[in-house]
Amino acid sequence: MPYPTYTISTDTADGKLNGTLLGEQIVGAALPAADNISRVGDILTITGTYTAPQKTTIDGLVAAHVGARNSEDILDSWSVVDSEKEVTSSGSWEHQGGITFNPEDYRSDMTNLILRATLGAKSAYVSGAKAQVTIRDMGTPTNLVTSPPQIDDTAGGWTSITFDTDVAIPGTRTTFCVCGDRGAATNLFARYARLALIEVTAM
């Protein structure tokens, strides 16, 4: 595959680049470390040997990348899916695994708290599968991610996806779940999902 190139001002979440952070995010997504992350004007080039599915994962990481410097404090993390599970639902979120806790036990001021989901995913034949973090305590599940990441055809292999919640987290004892929607894909599998509670503050 050609080296991935992006326009920083339009392809990243806040129009900024933190090359060190992006490199850490690539490795954190279980991808090979980039040989080089370079910037020339507004153009970002990521040098490395990546397959098509890995490039798709990098596309998602760049789209979610916030280049403004932030401090992140991981308050806790949990494994919510260990074994391989098939997502059979199409058109609705199917629960894969979750954890029940009260975020207010970690911080009385929850303004800067987010949940970060990381999971392995495998999808086939047609794009359209997605992942989500939801609250499942009562009634209709509440989605905590406004624009859920899409899981494209992984050509029979596994890819790693990392994404953050952007909806306020409740300060009560709550069950938070990682969910999947097969969408138009022929199949979708998930494994090794984790949720982390993180406090993000501007530096």
C-alpha positions as CSV (number, residue, x, y, z in Angstrom):
1,M,0.0,0.0,0.0
2,P,1.2,3.6,-0.7
3,Y,2.1,5.6,2.4
4,P,-1.0,7.1,4.0
5,T,-1.2,10.9,3.5
6,Y,-3.7,13.3,5.1
7,T,-4.6,17.0,5.2
8,I,-4.2,18.0,8.8
9,S,-6.6,20.9,8.9
10,T,-9.5,18.8,7.6
11,D,-8.7,15.2,8.3
12,T,-8.0,15.3,12.0
13,A,-10.6,16.0,14.7
14,D,-9.4,19.4,15.7
15,G,-7.2,20.4,12.7
16,K,-4.0,19.9,14.7
17,L,-1.2,17.3,14.8
18,N,0.6,15.8,17.8
19,G,3.0,13.4,16.0
20,T,4.2,11.7,19.2
21,L,0.7,11.1,20.4
22,L,-0.5,9.8,17.0
23,G,2.5,7.4,16.9
24,E,1.4,6.1,20.3
25,Q,-2.2,5.7,19.1
26,I,-1.1,3.7,16.1
27,V,0.9,1.3,18.4
28,G,-2.0,1.3,20.9
29,A,-4.3,0.0,18.1
30,A,-2.0,-3.1,17.8
31,L,-0.6,-1.9,14.5
32,P,3.1,-1.9,13.5
33,A,4.9,1.3,14.6
34,A,5.2,3.9,11.9
35,D,8.7,4.3,10.5
36,N,8.1,8.0,10.4
37,I,5.3,10.5,10.9
38,S,6.2,13.7,9.0
39,R,4.5,17.0,8.3
40,V,5.1,19.3,5.4
41,G,2.9,22.4,5.6
42,D,-0.7,21.0,6.1
43,I,0.2,17.5,4.8
44,L,0.7,14.6,7.1
45,T,2.5,11.5,5.8
46,I,2.7,8.2,7.8
47,T,5.6,6.1,6.6
48,G,5.4,2.4,7.2
49,T,4.4,-1.0,5.8
50,Y,0.6,-1.4,6.2
51,T,-2.1,-3.7,4.7
52,A,-5.3,-2.2,3.4
53,P,-7.3,-3.1,6.6
54,Q,-4.5,-1.6,8.7
55,K,-4.6,1.6,6.6
56,T,-8.4,1.7,7.2
57,T,-7.6,1.6,11.0
58,I,-5.1,4.4,10.6
59,D,-7.7,6.4,8.7
60,G,-10.0,6.1,11.8
61,L,-7.2,7.0,14.2
62,V,-6.3,10.2,12.2
63,A,-10.0,11.2,12.0
64,A,-10.3,10.9,15.8
65,H,-6.9,12.5,16.5
66,V,-7.0,15.6,18.7
67,G,-3.6,17.3,18.2
68,A,-4.0,19.9,21.0
69,R,-2.0,18.7,23.9
70,N,-4.0,17.0,26.7
71,S,-3.0,15.2,29.8
72,E,-4.7,11.8,30.3
73,D,-5.0,10.0,33.6
74,I,-6.3,6.4,33.3
75,L,-8.4,6.0,36.5
76,D,-9.3,2.3,35.9
77,S,-9.8,-0.2,33.1
78,W,-11.7,-3.4,32.7
79,S,-11.7,-6.4,30.3
80,V,-15.4,-6.8,29.1
81,V,-15.0,-9.3,26.3
82,D,-12.4,-12.1,26.4
83,S,-13.5,-14.7,24.0
84,E,-14.5,-14.3,20.3
85,K,-18.2,-13.4,19.9
86,E,-20.3,-13.1,16.8
87,V,-22.5,-10.0,16.4
88,T,-25.7,-11.2,14.8
89,S,-27.9,-8.1,15.1
90,S,-28.3,-5.8,12.1
91,G,-29.9,-2.4,12.6
92,S,-29.6,-2.3,16.4
93,W,-26.9,-2.5,19.0
94,E,-26.1,-5.9,20.4
95,H,-24.5,-6.1,23.8
96,Q,-21.1,-7.9,23.8
97,G,-19.9,-7.2,27.3
98,G,-19.9,-4.6,30.0
99,I,-19.0,-3.3,33.5
100,T,-21.0,-1.8,36.3
101,F,-19.5,1.0,38.4
102,N,-20.1,4.6,39.6
103,P,-17.8,7.1,37.9
104,E,-18.4,9.5,40.7
105,D,-16.4,7.1,43.0
106,Y,-13.3,8.2,41.0
107,R,-13.9,11.9,40.6
108,S,-16.6,14.2,42.2
109,D,-16.2,16.6,39.2
110,M,-16.8,14.4,36.2
111,T,-16.6,17.2,33.6
112,N,-13.4,15.7,32.0
113,L,-14.2,12.0,32.3
114,I,-14.5,9.8,29.2
115,L,-14.7,6.1,28.5
116,R,-12.3,4.7,25.9
117,A,-13.2,1.4,24.2
118,T,-10.6,-0.9,22.6
119,L,-11.6,-4.1,20.8
120,G,-10.6,-6.5,18.2
121,A,-13.0,-6.8,15.3
122,K,-13.4,-8.9,12.1
123,S,-15.9,-8.2,9.4
124,A,-16.5,-9.6,5.9
125,Y,-17.7,-8.6,2.4
126,V,-19.6,-5.4,2.9
127,S,-18.8,-2.3,5.0
128,G,-21.3,-0.9,7.5
129,A,-20.6,-2.7,10.7
130,K,-20.2,-0.4,13.7
131,A,-19.2,-0.3,17.4
132,Q,-20.7,1.7,20.3
133,V,-20.6,2.2,24.0
134,T,-24.0,2.3,25.7
135,I,-25.7,2.5,29.0
136,R,-28.1,-0.4,29.5
137,D,-29.5,0.1,33.0
138,M,-33.1,0.8,32.0
139,G,-35.4,1.2,29.0
140,T,-33.8,2.0,25.7
141,P,-30.0,1.9,25.8
142,T,-28.3,5.4,25.8
143,N,-25.6,5.8,23.2
144,L,-22.4,7.5,24.5
145,V,-20.7,7.9,21.1
146,T,-22.2,10.4,18.7
147,S,-20.5,9.1,15.5
148,P,-19.8,5.3,16.1
149,P,-16.7,4.0,14.2
150,Q,-17.4,2.0,11.2
151,I,-15.7,-1.4,10.8
152,D,-14.8,-2.0,7.2
153,D,-14.2,-5.4,5.5
154,T,-11.1,-6.8,7.2
155,A,-10.5,-9.4,4.5
156,G,-10.7,-12.3,7.0
157,G,-8.2,-10.8,9.4
158,W,-8.6,-9.0,12.8
159,T,-8.2,-5.3,13.3
160,S,-8.0,-3.2,16.4
161,I,-10.4,-0.3,17.0
162,T,-10.0,2.4,19.7
163,F,-12.6,5.1,20.2
164,D,-13.8,7.5,23.0
165,T,-17.2,8.5,24.3
166,D,-18.3,12.1,23.7
167,V,-21.6,12.1,25.6
168,A,-21.6,13.1,29.3
169,I,-21.2,10.1,31.6
170,P,-23.7,9.8,34.5
171,G,-22.6,10.1,38.1
172,T,-24.5,7.1,39.3
173,R,-23.9,3.4,39.5
174,T,-24.3,2.4,35.8
175,T,-23.7,-0.5,33.5
176,F,-21.6,0.6,30.6
177,C,-21.4,-1.8,27.6
178,V,-19.5,-2.4,24.4
179,C,-22.0,-3.1,21.6
180,G,-21.8,-4.0,17.9
181,D,-24.2,-3.6,14.9
182,R,-23.5,-5.9,12.0
183,G,-25.2,-3.5,9.6
184,A,-24.9,-4.5,6.0
185,A,-21.8,-6.7,6.6
186,T,-22.1,-10.4,6.0
187,N,-20.7,-11.1,9.5
188,L,-19.1,-9.3,12.4
189,F,-17.0,-10.8,15.2
190,A,-15.6,-9.1,18.3
191,R,-13.0,-10.1,20.9
192,Y,-10.7,-8.8,23.6
193,A,-12.8,-5.6,24.3
194,R,-11.7,-3.3,27.1
195,L,-13.2,-0.1,28.7
196,A,-11.0,2.5,30.4
197,L,-12.2,5.4,32.5
198,I,-10.0,8.4,31.7
199,E,-9.7,12.0,32.9
200,V,-8.7,14.3,30.1
201,T,-7.4,17.8,30.9
202,A,-5.9,20.5,28.7
203,M,-2.2,21.3,29.3
